[in-house]
Amino acid sequence: MKKILVCEDEDVIRDFVVINLQRAGYTVVDVGCGEDALRAFDEANGNFDIALLDIMMPGIDGFQVCKALRAKSNTIGIIMLTAKTQEMDKVNGLMIGADDYVTKPFSPSELVARVDAIYRRVCMSKSTAQMPKVIESGCFRLDQKSRTVSKNGEIIDLTQVEYQIMELFLKNQNVALDRNQILTEIWGDNYFGDIKIVDVNIRRLRMKVEEEPSNPKYISTVWGYGYKWCGTAE
């Protein structure tokens, strides 16, 4: 079942979103405030594939809901809806655990494409069809069966996006990957958003794997190009 939680306080926009997601085959639970979103999530025992959250809402805003949902689940896909175009709103959402953002106004095709991309990632995280494999790099160990990454034997708390980036890096150790390649591999060929989503997620990942995120040893920047994984850094 493709199940999605929609939290939007404007009735017209919420109805528009719900209709288009239902047409795309999703089962939708829609609410008008952050408090109801958290309540609906708990009542369903977290049985949602994706949460679509408006940022600007009275009471508990979308940022707070995102943070709370991410604390409850590393596997749920989270997309932020915002009427603002300021870069900081997008960065803030991604830094607290969102997987993507959609800026209003948006077309039905854009919305569904972004939701479909996140849904495919969620399904991949739940799939056990591929042969399990362990990839090691220095003190890091990636287990494809459990979809976990550990450092010195301790599991690192990663979202599915962060896990996929780590998987891409560890499969291409000491290889410079350009931003567009990372974007395509993680978000898909038809991603509508800004390529800066790659940089924000790399920043967030560094905060989890590096001893000193401002002076990274493992995820190095290849200036004007992209990033490279150096798992055997001293």
Secondary structure, 3 states (H helix, E strand, C coil): CCEEEEECCCHHHHHHHHHHHHHCCCEEEEECCHHHHHHHHHHCCCCCCEEEEECCCCCCCHHHHHHHHHHHCCCCEEEEEECCCCHHHHHHHHHCCCCEEEECCCCHHHHHHHHHHHHHHHHHHHCCCCCCCEEEECCEEEECCCCEEEECCEEECCCHHHHHHHHHHHHCCCCCEEHHHHHHHHHCCCCCCCCHHHHHHHHHHHHHHCCCCCCCCCEEEECCCEEEECCCCC
